[in-house]
Amino acid sequence: MMNKIAYSYIDEHLISPSLICPICLEVLEDPHTHTPCDSAFCRSCLLQLSEPFCPICRWTWDDTIPLQYNIHLPKANRLIRNMLDDLLVQCIYCHTVRRRGQFEHECQSAEERLVRNDIQIIPRKTLGHFQMILYILGTVIFLLCIYYYRKYIFEKVIDHRNEIIKDIGFNIDYFLLEKIYYLIRKIVEYSMTIFIMSICFWFSIIFFGDHFTSRKNSRILKTLLETSIIINLIAYSVSN
């Protein structure tokens, strides 16, 4: 059976006083009866008495004899033990309610769960810190390599660019700039079409979005379309 701190009693105020230990004033645990006065005590309470005197009748007994062999302090009768076993108790960890005599069940205390979780969490935290350190070291080494070989890298790139300019006969930077500007103009030309389509989708989501998707997804789509509308308006304004 689990110890006293592992459970609490249901309706403890209704428990009969005859089931209360006079020493600890708690419900009897492993009760022994003092035969001269017929008083019941917890076994652990009897073993903790400083002197072998009954707290009720002050009758003494021989404390050199082990409790289980003391004829004046036998185990409580079956009636008392059955009454104790029938008391309803609740596990303080998982809140399972059972009769005290049938209370044995697999239950892990909150402290044990926390210890086990800490054991599992600590390696994860350590692994995360180790990965972060490796990432930082890798980044630093990469930057140092670029800095150390900067002359070889950038000089080769510049030389290759100059060779291309000589071969084609014009400045490649100006050529690329013209291509980029052409692409921007093409994108802007379609901005009004995209703008109108975005507005149509936006109104569709406002009125019918909840019927086809969840409310959360509807809000996300609405936000994306509003952003698209704003971007298209800005692009159209810049082009004009």
GUGU-87680 format. One record per residue (C-alpha): residue number from 1; x negated, y, z negated. Coordinates in steps of 0.2 Angstrom, whole numbers, always signed. Layout:
<rs>
  seq     xx     yy     zz
  NUM      X      Y      Z
...
</rs>
This chain:
<rs>
  seq     xx     yy     zz
    1     +0     +0     +0
    2     -6    +18     +4
    3    -11    +29    -11
    4     +0    +42    -19
    5     -5    +56     -8
    6     -1    +47     +8
    7    +18    +50     +6
    8    +31    +60     -2
    9    +48    +54     -9
   10    +64    +58     -2
   11    +76    +66    -15
   12    +63    +64    -28
   13    +74    +74    -41
   14    +87    +60    -40
   15    +75    +46    -45
   16    +79    +38    -61
   17    +68    +43    -76
   18    +65    +25    -80
   19    +54    +24    -64
   20    +43    +39    -70
   21    +27    +36    -78
   22    +26    +45    -95
   23     +7    +48    -93
   24     +6    +56    -76
   25    +25    +61    -74
   26    +25    +54    -57
   27    +34    +39    -49
   28    +27    +22    -55
   29    +13    +15    -45
   30     +8     -4    -49
   31    +18     -3    -65
   32    +13    -12    -81
   33    +25    -14    -96
   34    +20    -12   -114
   35    +30    -26   -122
   36    +31    -19   -140
   37    +41     -3   -134
   38    +46     -9   -116
   39    +38     +7   -108
   40    +31     +6    -91
   41    +15    +15    -85
   42     +5    +16    -69
   43    -10     +4    -69
   44    -22    +17    -65
   45    -15    +28    -79
   46    -18    +14    -92
   47    -36    +12    -86
   48    -39    +30    -88
   49    -34    +32   -106
   50    -48    +37   -117
   51    -41    +26   -132
   52    -31    +10   -131
   53    -15    +18   -139
   54     +2    +18   -131
   55     +8    +36   -128
   56    +25    +32   -133
   57    +24    +21   -149
   58     +6    +23   -153
   59     +4     +5   -154
   60    -14     -1   -151
   61    -21    -15   -140
   62    -37    -24   -137
   63    -45    -14   -123
   64    -59    -27   -121
   65    -47    -39   -112
   66    -45    -35    -94
   67    -28    -28    -90
   68    -22    -42    -79
   69    -25    -54    -94
   70    -18    -43   -108
   71     -1    -51   -113
   72     +5    -35   -121
   73     +3    -26   -104
   74    +10    -37    -91
   75    +16    -32    -74
   76    +33    -24    -74
   77    +48    -35    -72
   78    +54    -39    -54
   79    +69    -27    -56
   80    +59    -12    -59
   81    +47    -17    -45
   82    +62    -19    -33
   83    +69     -3    -37
   84    +52     +6    -34
   85    +51     -4    -17
   86    +68     +2    -12
   87    +64    +21    -14
   88    +63    +30     +2
   89    +46    +39     +6
   90    +40    +50    +20
   91    +23    +49    +28
   92    +15    +66    +25
   93     +5    +65    +42
   94    +18    +57    +55
   95    +34    +60    +44
   96    +39    +42    +46
   97    +53    +38    +33
   98    +53    +20    +26
   99    +56    +11    +10
  100    +40    +11     -1
  101    +39     -8     -1
  102    +38     -8    +18
  103    +27     +8    +20
  104    +12     +0    +28
  105    +10     +7    +45
  106     -3    +13    +57
  107     -5    +31    +54
  108    -20    +42    +57
  109    -21    +57    +45
  110    -23    +75    +52
  111    -41    +76    +46
  112    -45    +60    +54
  113    -37    +66    +70
  114    -47    +82    +69
  115    -63    +73    +66
  116    -60    +62    +81
  117    -56    +77    +92
  118    -71    +86    +86
  119    -82    +71    +91
  120    -74    +71   +108
  121    -75    +90   +111
  122    -93    +93   +105
  123   -100    +82   +120
  124    -89    +92   +132
  125    -95   +109   +125
  126   -113   +103   +125
  127   -111    +97   +143
  128   -103   +114   +148
  129   -117   +123   +141
  130   -130   +112   +149
  131   -122   +114   +166
  132   -121   +133   +163
  133   -140   +133   +159
  134   -144   +123   +175
  135   -134   +135   +185
  136   -143   +150   +178
  137   -160   +142   +181
  138   -155   +137   +198
  139   -150   +155   +203
  140   -165   +162   +195
  141   -177   +150   +204
  142   -168   +153   +221
  143   -170   +172   +219
  144   -188   +170   +214
  145   -191   +160   +230
  146   -183   +173   +241
  147   -193   +187   +232
  148   -209   +177   +234
  149   -206   +173   +253
  150   -198   +189   +257
  151   -211   +194   +269
  152   -210   +178   +279
  153   -191   +178   +279
  154   -187   +196   +284
  155   -202   +199   +295
  156   -197   +184   +306
  157   -180   +190   +307
  158   -185   +208   +312
  159   -197   +201   +325
  160   -184   +190   +332
  161   -172   +205   +333
  162   -185   +215   +342
  163   -188   +201   +355
  164   -169   +200   +358
  165   -168   +219   +362
  166   -182   +218   +374
  167   -175   +203   +383
  168   -158   +210   +385
  169   -163   +228   +388
  170   -151   +236   +376
  171   -148   +238   +357
  172   -139   +223   +351
  173   -132   +232   +336
  174   -123   +244   +347
  175   -116   +229   +357
  176   -110   +221   +341
  177   -102   +237   +334
  178    -92   +238   +350
  179    -86   +220   +349
  180    -80   +223   +331
  181    -71   +239   +335
  182    -62   +230   +349
  183    -56   +216   +337
  184    -50   +229   +325
  185    -40   +238   +339
  186    -32   +221   +343
  187    -27   +217   +325
  188    -20   +235   +324
  189     -9   +232   +339
  190     -1   +217   +331
  191     +2   +226   +314
  192    +19   +232   +318
  193    +25   +215   +323
  194    +18   +208   +308
  195    +25   +222   +298
  196    +43   +219   +304
  197    +41   +200   +301
  198    +35   +203   +284
  199    +50   +214   +280
  200    +62   +201   +287
  201    +54   +187   +276
  202    +54   +199   +261
  203    +73   +202   +262
  204    +76   +183   +265
  205    +66   +179   +249
  206    +76   +192   +239
  207    +93   +186   +244
  208    +90   +167   +247
  209    +73   +163   +239
  210    +80   +155   +224
  211    +90   +143   +234
  212    +75   +136   +243
  213    +61   +136   +230
  214    +59   +139   +212
  215    +60   +156   +204
  216    +41   +157   +201
  217    +37   +153   +219
  218    +49   +165   +225
  219    +41   +179   +215
  220    +24   +174   +221
  221    +30   +174   +240
  222    +38   +191   +237
  223    +22   +199   +230
  224    +12   +192   +244
  225    +24   +199   +257
  226    +24   +216   +248
  227     +5   +216   +249
  228     +5   +212   +267
  229    +18   +226   +271
  230     +7   +238   +262
  231     -9   +232   +271
  232     +0   +233   +288
  233     +6   +251   +284
  234    -11   +257   +280
  235    -19   +249   +296
  236     -5   +257   +307
  237     -8   +274   +299
  238    -27   +272   +301
  239    -25   +267   +320
  240    -14   +282   +323
</rs>
